[in-house]
């Protein structure tokens, strides 16, 4: 390319991430300016077959033997691959702009994948269950989504909540979308990467956020924003579906434990954050797990986080009547 007496040649140079994202993702090229010592020549130069130099306005070509040609091709190929790889990374990395910072964007509200084989395997299993429900040849129906982390995951086979699931949730044709260790951002990614049900589910139950705080890195308000984002996502997926959002369950035995205080603060934000989302109901059943003094016993949650079989029974008894009503059962 020639402009104003200068030759502009494509060059895989590194530039700032923001400029690279805005410019290179569109054109695939950055540019450098070459100042020739004499008159300009717009003739394209092939680096694979010749080496060129500009001297006194004349292009002098130096022939390459087979070995030199192969070496040149290899170096150019490596340079191109490195450039494309770098460009791909830049294009994939989300850029947080000034508007995002003003609006308080943070990880709790942005979908994020987990690089764990068991996590992908479980997600694939859930996709298969939805595919089966969408197949008219198979006798499977999904009417209720149970969304959460390991606390919901424990309703699965082998977990302390398995018999409770069979008694209360299997008759409601529930799909267990609880994944151990998930935060709100992980749930958002999973929901974004599920095939839609041809027959929309009638209801969903959501309990998430404890991993964002406590041992996590988010503030209680940020985690609450993540819960709101998931409720909005569920409503967007299935606008007619009723959504029951539960307050995060209490953790640790004593009321004055820092983790307990963070959970109480998180839950305090939810009624206001959820009230404008259609078909959403908020319910805090946390006190059901505690005694009159706010103490959480080992019988209720042996590790002071995950409910025992008795805890799962209390959970089911507290929400199933509401879910049955929402589903019109």
C-alpha positions as CSV (number, residue, x, y, z in Angstrom):
1,X,0.0,0.0,0.0
2,X,1.4,3.4,-0.9
3,X,0.4,6.8,0.6
4,X,2.1,10.2,0.6
5,X,5.3,8.7,-0.7
6,X,5.5,6.0,1.9
7,X,5.1,2.2,1.5
8,X,2.7,0.6,4.1
9,X,3.3,-3.0,4.5
10,X,1.3,-5.6,6.6
11,X,3.3,-6.5,9.6
12,X,2.4,-8.8,12.5
13,X,3.4,-6.3,15.2
14,X,2.1,-6.3,18.8
15,X,0.0,-3.2,19.7
16,X,-2.0,-2.3,22.7
17,X,-4.8,-4.8,23.6
18,X,-7.6,-2.3,23.1
19,X,-6.3,-1.1,19.7
20,X,-5.6,-4.7,18.6
21,X,-9.1,-5.8,19.6
22,X,-10.8,-2.9,17.8
23,X,-8.6,-2.9,14.7
24,X,-7.0,-6.3,14.2
25,X,-10.2,-8.3,14.9
26,X,-11.8,-6.5,11.9
27,X,-8.9,-6.5,9.4
28,X,-6.6,-9.2,10.8
29,X,-3.6,-6.8,10.1
30,X,-1.6,-4.1,11.7
31,X,0.6,-1.8,9.7
32,X,4.1,-0.4,9.8
33,X,5.5,2.5,7.8
34,X,8.6,2.1,5.6
35,X,10.5,5.1,4.4
36,X,12.3,4.3,1.1
37,X,15.5,6.2,0.3
38,X,14.4,6.9,-3.3
39,X,11.2,6.8,-5.4
40,X,8.5,4.5,-4.1
41,X,7.6,1.3,-5.8
42,X,4.2,-0.2,-5.2
43,X,5.3,-3.6,-6.6
44,X,4.4,-6.3,-4.0
45,X,7.3,-8.2,-2.6
46,X,7.0,-11.9,-1.9
47,X,9.2,-12.8,1.2
48,X,9.0,-16.5,0.4
49,X,10.7,-16.4,-3.0
50,X,12.9,-13.4,-2.8
51,X,14.6,-10.9,-0.5
52,X,14.4,-7.3,-1.6
53,X,16.1,-4.1,-0.7
54,X,15.4,-0.6,-1.8
55,X,18.6,1.1,-2.9
56,X,18.6,4.5,-4.8
57,X,15.1,3.8,-6.1
58,X,15.9,0.4,-7.6
59,X,14.8,-3.0,-6.2
60,X,17.6,-5.5,-6.2
61,X,16.6,-9.2,-6.0
62,X,18.8,-11.8,-4.5
63,X,18.0,-15.3,-5.5
64,X,17.5,-17.9,-2.8
65,X,18.7,-21.5,-3.0
66,X,16.3,-24.4,-1.9
67,X,17.6,-24.5,1.7
68,X,17.3,-20.7,2.2
69,X,13.8,-20.8,0.7
70,X,12.7,-23.5,3.1
71,X,14.2,-21.7,6.1
72,X,12.5,-18.5,5.0
73,X,9.1,-20.3,4.6
74,X,9.5,-21.9,8.0
75,X,10.2,-18.6,9.8
76,X,7.4,-16.8,8.0
77,X,5.0,-19.6,8.8
78,X,6.0,-19.5,12.5
79,X,5.6,-15.8,12.6
80,X,2.1,-16.0,11.0
81,X,1.0,-18.7,13.4
82,X,2.3,-16.8,16.4
83,X,0.5,-13.7,15.2
84,X,-2.8,-15.5,14.6
85,X,-2.5,-17.2,18.0
86,X,-1.9,-13.9,19.8
87,X,-4.7,-12.2,17.8
88,X,-7.1,-15.0,18.8
89,X,-6.3,-14.6,22.4
90,X,-6.8,-10.8,22.2
91,X,-10.1,-11.3,20.4
92,X,-11.3,-13.8,23.0
93,X,-10.5,-11.7,26.1
94,X,-13.4,-9.5,27.1
95,X,-12.3,-5.9,27.4
96,X,-13.8,-4.0,30.4
97,X,-14.4,-0.5,29.1
98,X,-15.1,2.7,31.0
99,X,-18.8,2.2,30.8
100,X,-18.5,-1.3,32.4
101,X,-16.5,0.2,35.3
102,X,-19.0,2.9,35.8
103,X,-21.9,0.4,35.9
104,X,-20.0,-1.7,38.4
105,X,-19.5,-4.8,36.2
106,X,-17.8,-7.7,38.0
107,X,-17.2,-11.4,37.7
108,X,-20.4,-12.4,39.6
109,X,-22.5,-11.3,36.7
110,X,-20.4,-12.5,33.8
111,X,-20.5,-16.1,32.5
112,X,-17.3,-18.0,33.2
113,X,-16.4,-21.6,32.3
114,X,-14.6,-24.0,34.7
115,X,-11.7,-25.9,33.2
116,X,-12.4,-29.2,35.0
117,X,-13.1,-32.5,33.2
118,X,-15.8,-33.7,35.7
119,X,-17.6,-30.3,35.3
120,X,-17.7,-30.7,31.5
121,X,-18.8,-34.3,31.8
122,X,-21.7,-33.4,34.1
123,X,-22.7,-30.5,31.9
124,X,-22.7,-33.0,28.9
125,X,-25.0,-35.3,30.9
126,X,-27.5,-32.4,31.5
127,X,-27.4,-31.6,27.8
128,X,-28.2,-35.3,27.1
129,X,-31.1,-35.2,29.5
130,X,-32.6,-32.2,27.7
131,X,-32.1,-33.8,24.3
132,X,-34.0,-36.9,25.6
133,X,-36.8,-34.7,26.8
134,X,-36.9,-33.0,23.4
135,X,-37.1,-36.4,21.6
136,X,-40.7,-37.4,21.1
137,X,-39.6,-41.1,20.9
138,X,-38.4,-41.0,24.5
139,X,-40.6,-41.0,27.5
140,X,-39.0,-38.1,29.4
141,X,-40.3,-34.8,30.6
142,X,-38.6,-31.9,32.4
143,X,-40.9,-29.6,34.2
144,X,-38.8,-28.2,37.0
145,X,-35.2,-26.9,37.0
146,X,-33.3,-27.1,40.3
147,X,-30.3,-24.7,39.8
148,X,-27.5,-24.3,42.2
149,X,-24.1,-25.5,43.5
150,X,-23.0,-28.5,45.6
151,X,-25.8,-28.1,48.0
152,X,-28.3,-28.8,45.2
153,X,-25.8,-31.3,43.6
154,X,-26.2,-33.4,46.8
155,X,-29.7,-34.4,45.8
156,X,-28.1,-36.7,43.2
157,X,-27.5,-40.4,43.5
158,X,-25.2,-41.2,46.4
159,X,-25.8,-37.8,48.1
160,X,-27.5,-37.3,51.4
161,X,-30.5,-35.9,49.6
162,X,-31.0,-38.7,47.2
163,X,-34.0,-40.3,49.0
164,X,-35.6,-36.9,49.4
165,X,-35.2,-36.2,45.7
166,X,-36.8,-39.5,44.8
167,X,-39.8,-38.7,47.1
168,X,-40.4,-35.1,46.3
169,X,-38.7,-34.0,43.1
170,X,-38.8,-37.0,40.7
171,X,-42.6,-36.8,40.7
172,X,-42.3,-33.2,39.6
173,X,-40.0,-34.2,36.7
174,X,-37.1,-32.2,38.0
175,X,-33.7,-31.7,36.4
176,X,-30.8,-31.3,38.8
177,X,-28.6,-28.4,37.6
178,X,-26.5,-28.2,40.8
179,X,-22.7,-28.3,40.3
180,X,-20.3,-28.6,43.2
181,X,-18.2,-25.5,43.8
182,X,-20.1,-23.3,41.3
183,X,-20.4,-19.6,41.7
184,X,-23.0,-17.3,40.0
185,X,-20.7,-16.7,37.0
186,X,-20.4,-20.5,36.4
187,X,-24.2,-21.0,36.5
188,X,-24.5,-18.2,33.9
189,X,-22.1,-19.9,31.6
190,X,-24.0,-23.2,32.0
191,X,-27.3,-21.7,31.2
192,X,-25.9,-20.0,28.2
193,X,-24.7,-23.4,26.9
194,X,-27.8,-25.5,27.3
195,X,-30.1,-26.4,24.4
196,X,-33.6,-25.0,25.0
197,X,-36.4,-27.3,26.0
198,X,-39.0,-27.6,23.3
199,X,-41.7,-27.7,26.0
200,X,-40.8,-25.0,28.5
201,X,-40.4,-26.0,32.1
202,X,-43.2,-24.8,34.4
203,X,-40.9,-23.7,37.3
204,X,-37.3,-23.3,38.5
205,X,-35.8,-23.2,42.0
206,X,-32.5,-21.3,42.4
207,X,-30.2,-21.3,45.4
208,X,-26.7,-20.0,44.7
209,X,-24.1,-17.5,45.9
210,X,-22.4,-19.1,48.9
211,X,-19.2,-19.9,46.9
212,X,-18.9,-16.3,45.7
213,X,-18.5,-15.1,49.3
214,X,-17.2,-16.8,52.4
215,X,-14.1,-18.5,50.9
216,X,-14.7,-16.6,47.6
217,X,-13.5,-13.3,46.4
218,X,-16.8,-11.4,45.9
219,X,-18.5,-8.9,48.1
220,X,-22.0,-9.8,49.3
221,X,-23.6,-7.2,47.1
222,X,-21.7,-8.5,44.1
223,X,-22.8,-12.0,44.8
224,X,-26.4,-10.7,45.1
225,X,-26.0,-9.1,41.7
226,X,-25.0,-12.4,40.3
227,X,-28.2,-14.1,41.7
228,X,-30.2,-11.3,40.1
229,X,-28.4,-11.9,36.8
230,X,-29.3,-15.6,36.9
231,X,-32.9,-14.9,37.7
232,X,-33.1,-12.5,34.7
233,X,-31.4,-15.2,32.5
234,X,-33.9,-17.8,33.5
235,X,-36.8,-15.4,32.8
236,X,-35.3,-14.7,29.4
237,X,-34.9,-18.4,28.6
238,X,-38.5,-19.2,29.5
239,X,-40.6,-16.1,30.0
240,X,-43.7,-18.0,31.3
241,X,-41.7,-20.1,33.8
242,X,-42.2,-19.4,37.5
243,X,-39.0,-18.9,39.4
244,X,-38.5,-19.5,43.1
245,X,-35.3,-17.8,44.3
246,X,-34.1,-19.0,47.8
247,X,-32.0,-17.1,50.2
248,X,-28.5,-18.5,50.6
249,X,-28.5,-21.1,53.3
250,X,-26.8,-20.3,56.6
251,X,-23.2,-21.6,57.1
252,X,-21.1,-22.1,60.3
253,X,-22.6,-22.9,63.6
254,X,-22.7,-19.5,65.3
255,X,-24.6,-16.4,64.4
256,X,-21.5,-14.1,64.8
257,X,-19.3,-16.1,62.4
258,X,-18.0,-13.9,59.5
259,X,-19.4,-16.3,56.9
260,X,-22.8,-16.1,58.5
261,X,-22.7,-12.4,58.5
262,X,-21.8,-12.2,54.8
263,X,-24.7,-14.5,53.9
264,X,-27.1,-12.4,55.9
265,X,-25.9,-9.3,54.1
266,X,-26.2,-11.0,50.7
267,X,-29.7,-12.1,51.4
268,X,-30.7,-8.7,52.5
269,X,-30.2,-7.3,49.0
270,X,-32.2,-10.0,47.2
271,X,-35.8,-8.8,47.7
272,X,-35.1,-5.4,46.2
273,X,-33.0,-6.8,43.3
274,X,-35.6,-9.4,42.3
275,X,-38.8,-7.5,42.7
276,X,-38.8,-6.2,39.1
277,X,-38.2,-9.5,37.4
278,X,-41.4,-11.1,36.1
279,X,-42.6,-14.4,37.6
280,X,-39.9,-14.4,40.4
281,X,-40.7,-15.1,44.0
282,X,-38.1,-14.8,46.8
283,X,-38.2,-17.1,49.8
284,X,-35.7,-17.3,52.7
285,X,-35.9,-20.7,54.4
286,X,-32.6,-20.3,56.3
287,X,-34.2,-20.0,59.7
288,X,-35.7,-23.5,59.3
289,X,-32.2,-25.0,59.7
290,X,-31.5,-23.1,63.0
291,X,-32.6,-23.3,66.6
292,X,-34.2,-20.4,68.5
293,X,-30.7,-18.9,69.2
294,X,-29.6,-19.0,65.5
295,X,-27.3,-22.0,66.2
296,X,-26.7,-24.4,63.3
297,X,-26.3,-28.0,64.6
298,X,-24.1,-30.7,63.2
299,X,-27.2,-32.9,62.9
300,X,-28.6,-30.4,60.4
301,X,-25.4,-29.6,58.5
302,X,-22.5,-31.9,59.5
303,X,-19.9,-29.7,57.8
304,X,-21.8,-26.5,58.7
305,X,-22.5,-25.9,55.0
306,X,-24.2,-28.9,53.3
307,X,-27.5,-30.2,54.7
308,X,-27.8,-33.8,56.1
309,X,-30.7,-36.0,55.0
310,X,-32.7,-34.3,57.7
311,X,-31.7,-30.9,56.3
312,X,-32.8,-32.0,52.8
313,X,-36.2,-33.1,54.2
314,X,-36.6,-29.6,55.8
315,X,-35.6,-28.0,52.5
316,X,-38.1,-30.1,50.5
317,X,-40.9,-29.5,52.9
318,X,-40.3,-25.8,52.9
319,X,-40.4,-25.3,49.1
320,X,-42.4,-28.2,47.5
321,X,-45.8,-26.7,48.3
322,X,-44.8,-23.5,46.6
323,X,-43.4,-25.3,43.6
324,X,-46.5,-27.4,43.2
325,X,-48.6,-24.3,43.3
326,X,-46.4,-22.6,40.7
327,X,-46.5,-25.6,38.4
328,X,-50.3,-25.9,38.7
329,X,-50.0,-29.5,39.9
